[in-house]
Every structure is written in C-alpha cells, then in structure tokens.
Amino acid sequence: MNKSINLSRRRFFAKTGAGLLVGAGLPSWLQAMEGMSEMPKRAPNKASPNFHPDVEIDLLTKPSTISILPGQPTQVLQYVAKLIKGPANTVTEIPGSYLGPILRFEKGQKIRINLRSELNEPTITHWHGLHVPALMDGHPLYAIDKVQVFVYEFEMLNRASMSIYHPHPHNMTASQVYHGLAGAILVTDPEEQRLGLPNGEYEIPLVIQDRRFDDNNQLVYASHMRDRMMGFYGDRILINGRPDFNLDVASRAYRFRILNGSTARIYKLAWDDNSPITVIGTEGGLLESPVHKPYVMLAPGERLDVWADFSGRNVGSQLVLRSRSFSGVLPKMATRMHQMALPVGSDYPLLTVKVTRQVSDSPALPNSLSTYHHYQISDTVNPNNPVPIAISEGPMSMLLNGRPYAYNDVLPSERIPVNTIQLMEIFHAHGGSGGHGDDKSKEQGEGMQHGNDKPQAEGHKMGGMGMMGGEGMAGMGTMMSMAHPIHLHGQSFQILSRSIGAAESEDYATVKDGFIEGGFKDTVLVMPGERVKIIKPFQDFKGLFMYHCHNLEHEDMGMGMMRDFSVE
Ligand SMILES: [Cu+2]
C-alpha cells in the first residue's frame, strides 16, 4: 500500500470519531476499504518527440501564502503557470487569488502541459470536462511525487465551454482542492466566436467557494465525522478567492462564467431583485437558445454560462447575486443533530454588482446560440438496459454500485465498448423513493453480492444498530439520503429524464425549477429519491475513465464514492 495515503487516512481517522475504531479493530468492511485503496504507481508520462504542440505550458503545484483576510496571510496550495509557447492570452493570472490562472484554449489546438509538483504528497491534475485520452485524464494511477514532472499532451476536442483543472490523487483530492488547487479553463471555437458574445473585460469568470478560517486566518478543514458524511461546509463565501466580493460594471451586457468550486456546498443562484437569471450554457458549452430561470441550482463541479445585462441601470445601482433558500439536499438526521454557521439552503449573499459607468452601447442577446444533436434512446446501444450508477448511503460509507474505489475492480456493468453511446441511470439504491423499484435496481443489488460485498451490508447493519435508535433499517434510507453531484469523466452527456418519488416531492419543489436540462453536462445533481437517466457517448479513447460524486468529501476521505468505467 502507498504509505503516504495510508498515513493520511490513519491521521484522518485518528482525528475523527473513527479513530476509536482503530483501537477496537477495524470493522471488516472498513478493512476492505483500507486494503482496496491500494493504487499501483506508474512512471510519469514524458514528452513525445512526435507531438508538436501549438501551446505549451509549465504548470507548477506548490505550497504558498496569500493575503485573503485582513491581517496574517493564509497558507494555501497553488497552481502557477508559465506560458512556453502559444497565444499570449492562454494564461491569465487572477490577481491576489490562490486560484490557478485562467487557461484559454481554442478547439483544435495541440496542447502540452508539463505538470511539476512541489507538494509533500502525491498529486495529479485532472481536466474536468475535457475529452482527452485516459493517460491524459489525471487518473490517480498517475499521481506524481515531489519534483516529478508529468507531461500531458492532447488535442482540444471540446467545443466552446468552461472546464476546470484540479488535483485528483486518490483520497487527497478534497483536501488539495480545499487548500487552493483549482482553476478555470475556457475553450473557444468558431461557432461561439460568430455570436459576438461579451468578451475581454466584459466576460468574467466567477469561481464560488466556501471556506473556514481560524483566528490566525489559516484554513480549517474537515475534522469531524459529519464532515465526511455530509461534506465539509465553510462559513465564508469566497468569489475568485476573495471574501466580500464586489464587481464594478458598466451599464451593458456581461457574460458571467460561473463555476461551483466548493467541495460540497450547493447553491441556488438568484438575483436579489427577482429578475430572471439568463442561462446561455452549461458544462459542455452553449445551449441552443437562452433560458430564463427564476433561480439556478449549482452543485460542486457544475458550471453556468450566464448573460447578465445591466443596461438601463443607473450609475450607483446595485444588484446582489444570492443563494436562495431550499431544502432536502442534506440527510435529515444530520441536519437535526448539527447547526451550521452558514446553513446549506439558507438565504445569503454571494456577490454584489455595482454599476459604476454609463455606456450607450450593449450587445443584444442572440436568440439562437448553437446547434447540436439531441441524443435519442435510439442512438444508444442499450435502450432497455441502462448502465446503472447506484448511490448507496450509510453513516460510515457512501458508495457507488455498492463498492468503494479499488483499482482494477471493474464490474461487468462498468465495462463500456469504445465508440458507443450509452443510456445510463443514476438512482438511490436504498431509501428515497421506493415507488420506482424496477428490475434494474434489483439486478444491480444482486450484482453487488458477488465478490467483496461486505462494505455495504455491514455498513448498513452498523448504522441500524448504532445510530438510528428506533428508526431501524427502514427509516435509514430516507434519514441518510442526500443530494449527490455525480460527475462522469470524458465526454459530456445529455439528460434524458428526471423522476422523483412522492416522499421527496415537497423538498424537490424548492429546487426543481433551477435545473438546466437542454444542454451538455458532465456533472448532474441527483436529489434524494431521484432517478436521472442520461445519454453519454464514450468515443475515441479506451482506458479507465472515472465516475464519482463531486461532493469531494464523498469522493475520498474514506467515503468511497468513486469508481472507474473501463472503456474497451
Ligand atoms: Cu456524494
């Protein structure tokens, strides 16, 4: 087993209530998870002499300090980029931010990125949203140690869209992202350029994160069992790495490229004057035409392309982007037990826009943005047999398809023939809506029973005995059930349908008008009791492509909501 991973897990367990379990002997399911987290090591990829890049970047990941709050500077981890070759606008620093620089690429560019680590623990960078070969995807298998260099070489196949770069080492993603390692990628293409959307100073990336600081301005991270179970929640909102974010604008239209870079917090974006939010794109790029929403949900890993028009507003006027109130995304049991400083689903401000300049000219919102194929069931190779992504939730582990992450532990349903388009279904295997129990989930349940089936079975038994009191197994599902932003690596997908059980419909009503359905996505928020059918292409590249919960505390820290698809 990789020693540093093992140590960091031990340290984590020692810091939390789970530390007690070590003394008592680990329960067998946890032992299984410990043993199964072993990840073989691969030599870092080197530059290929046959690859002739249009763009080359040196990307360094290192410990750093930066002033965030008044007083003492904050220790962070940071990406630093240096452009070696390519257009000058490829790398744009965000002044005063721990976030990595904005990386701008064009469709069709050949890109080389030399990632060098100065971290004291393994790391590897994943290009969340980009369609790249498995070797270039930042799989934890390729994690590098201090002073090692991993060379990425790929062609930009994505259409115009916003993606993210962030670390993806096994069990350390959440902590590295939390401490600062993340940045935005903006890809452009001729279809987007023809639209004449606001650009330059009128196109503003907005990365929303929540953080917690101690009295010395240092970042405080997960230390309690509930942080693993529910995800970690800060008590301060940072935009682009800055607290109390104000944006001075001219009285004209802007393009806001919004990314939820929080590890767990879900937002319900709305303007404080109740004017609609105009969405022109999602993770996979532009929609066919703009949609106007009273509010928009944004879960970790999701992005939004927003048209924000301040024309007609007077100099001195202000508009606040808020997160409005909603319910149902956290386990009812946990919210009953624990009061948060900045409760998830409460109403709070995110950023303030101030009109400081009058201008006479503003671009008009195009009626038509983009054309693309809408996937039909008939496009898929498995119209009657969707690939399952079953979410199971217990107090000690949350799993996908009944199993924690393990390298080379691919279920039959996780083997995907290359160059196919697949129907997939994400659902809660336990609890939540009982009304939809079809043969599919039963089959999946049985599928989990062969091989190492202990994690789920015993995890649930423990919960039933220890934490549930009189509510027992039956109440357990709904009490533990929470929302999960499920992210699939590789190509973007389209949402075919969403359905919700009657028991959850009241909570669902507080979020349902905020989902954008029409476009390409790579992360989808799955509410308790919800079933989401998606259609996803697996084209061009064979190899391991991960799927996982983008609640990063669920993805690692022992919760185990991460698996591989093997495209073969
Ligand atoms: Cu999750």
Residues whose N, C-alpha, C, O or C-beta is under 5 A from the ligand:
A	BS01	CU	A483 H484 C549 N551 H554
